[in-house]
Amino acid sequence: MTNHWVDIKNADAILIMGSNAAEHHPISFKWVLRAQDNGATVIHVDPKFSRTSARSDFHVPLRSGTDIPFLGGMVKYILDNKLYQEDYVFNYTNAGFIVGEGFEFKNGMFSGYDPETKKYDQKKWAFAKDDKGVPMRDKTLQNPRSVFQLMKKHYDRYTLDNVSKITGVSKDDLLKVYKAFSATGKPDKSGTVMYALGWTQHTVGVQNIRLSTIVQLLLGNIGVAGGGINALRGEPNVQGSTDHAILWHIIPGYNAVPNTNWQTLDDYMAANTPKSNDPKSANWWQHRPKYVVSLLKGWFGEAATKDNGFGYGWLPKVDPGKDYASAVLFDEMYAGKVRGGFVYGHNPAQTMPNTHKIRKADKVTELSI
Amino acid sequence: MAKAFFVDTSRCTACRGCQIACKEWKGHGVVPTKQRGTHQNPPDLTSTNYKLVRFSEHKIDGQIQWLFFPEQCRHCVYPPCKMVGDNYDDTAILHDEVTGAVLFTEKTKGLPFQEIREACPYNIPRLDNATGQITKCDMCIDRVQAGMLPACVKVCPTGAMNFGELEEMQALAQQRLAIVKQKHPNAQLLDADDLRVIYLVTQDRTRYFEFAQRQELPSFTRKSLLAKLASPVQHLAG
C-alpha cells in the first residue's frame, strides 16, 4: 500500500478494481464508508456483483481480464480532456523526459525485441541524456520524443469504441467511471485505487498495476492524503513478503539479498547505491548505506563495528543469478536437489500451482516440517 | 439508563461478523449449513443462532439491490412474549428494568413454545429441543452489566451495529435517517417507538424478508399491553 488503511477516508473518489474489498478486506470498508459519508464516490469495477458492489455508488461489470483496455481508455480520456495536473505531471513525474532514439513502438511491439530469447533489450528505451549524463527534459511537454507525447500517441488507440468492444462495458458506463474518477485530477482533490488479487493474479498483473500508476500520476494522486495505489493485503505473508522480507530476493527495508559476488560491505554498497549527476534528482537510494548499516546494527548490536563491516560478512549469501523463488524451490525439491525445509504460515499443497507436483515434491524430501 | 441498538443497514456489508461474534460469545456450537445459492446461512434463526444476517436480491429501477438485514430480537418496549409468558409463569420471561432487555430464563421450559413464538411480532423465539428452553438474543446482558458492548456491536467494522442509551440511539437514528434519505428516498426507521432495536432500512421493508414487517396480532395491541404492564406486581417481576 502506498497509503495506510485509515487514509482511505480522505479520498474524494475510490476506484475498487480487481478487489472485493467489503468481503475480503472487511475493515477497509470502515474507511471507505467514512469517505462516502464525506461525499466520496465509491466505484466498483468488477465482473461480479458482490457485497462490495452493493455498498458502492455504482458497480460497472467488465469482461474478465480487460483491465488494461479499461484503464488505457481512462488514460486517453484524461489526456484528451486535459484533466491531468500539469504542474504535478511536469515536476514529479518523468513526463517531460526525452526518450532516446532507440525507442519505438510498431505493430504492437516495442523496439529491442529478440525473437530467439523472447526478451526485450530495455537499454533501447533509455532516456536521452546531456553530456553530464542527466536526462534531458522539455518543460512544455510538447517535444514529440517526450514521455508525455509518446504516451499520448501510445494511448491514442484506446478510443471509447475500441475499449467498449474489448471490455464489454457500455460507453456510457465507461464515461461514468472515467468522469467520476478523473474529477480528482485537481490539487485539492484526491482519489485512491484499491486493488487485490483480481489484478495481481493475472499474467499481466504487473501491467495492470503500472497502468493504474500512470492514471494516478496524471491525476496527481500519488503522495497525497486520500490518494495512492493500495494493494489490499491481509495475510502476513503478503504484506510481510515485502515489509518483513519474506521473499527471498530482499532483506528487510527493500535491500537486495547479499550474493557471493558482494563479499564485503563495500562491494554490496557499490553495487546497490545509485549515483546521479542530476542536481534535482532526489536519488533517495543514495542513502542506502545508512539503511543497511542501521539494519546490521539492529541485528548484531555492539558486535557490529566499522572494522568488521558491521557484521556483513556473517550474512549468508546466495549464488548470483540463481532463482530461489518458491516455484523454483519446489522444482528443485521435485528433482531431489532440495532435501528438506520448514514450511510455516503457508500451505503449499493447497496454494501453489500444480498441487500434484507440489505434493510429490514434498514426498521426495527427507525432512519436511 | 434504558439501552437500545441502532442498526443502520445502509452501512452493513453483510460480513456476518456480528453473527459469528454472537455465536462465539454465547459458546454456541456449529449448526449444519448448506449451499443454497445465498450467503444466508443457516437459512433461519435457530435455538443457537440469535443473530442472522439476511440477504435478499432485487432489481429496482434497473439497478441490482442486494439488501442485508442483521436480524435479532427487537427487545420490545412492551414485549408481547412476556405478556403471554406471564399468564403461565411470570418469572419465566423477565424484562430488565435497567436496560430494557427482554430475557428468557431457564423457566421458559414450562411455557408453551408455539404461543410464545406466535406472540412475537417478529417471529424471534426458538425452541432448544435439547433443553426444552425457549431462546433468543439477551442483549448480551452479562456484557452490558459489566459495561461492555454487546458482542455483535463490538465486532462490527462499519458502524452498522450501534448500542448505547436509548435517547442517544434514537437521536443517532434520526440523524442517519436524514442523511440516508438523500440517497434513498424510501429509507425509514422500523417501528422505532416500540422497540429497543431500531432498524434503518433503505428500501420498502417488504423487500427484506417476511418478518421485517411487524406482524400485528389483534389480541396484542399496544393498548392492551399497556393495561397489562401497568400492574405493579408484573412490573416488579422484571
Interface residues (C-beta under 8 A of the other chain):
Chain A: A22 E23 P26 I27 F29 K30 L33 D37 F49 R51 T52 S53 A54 R55 H59
Chain B: R11 T13 A14 C15 G17 I64 Q65 W66 F68 P157 T158 G159 I179
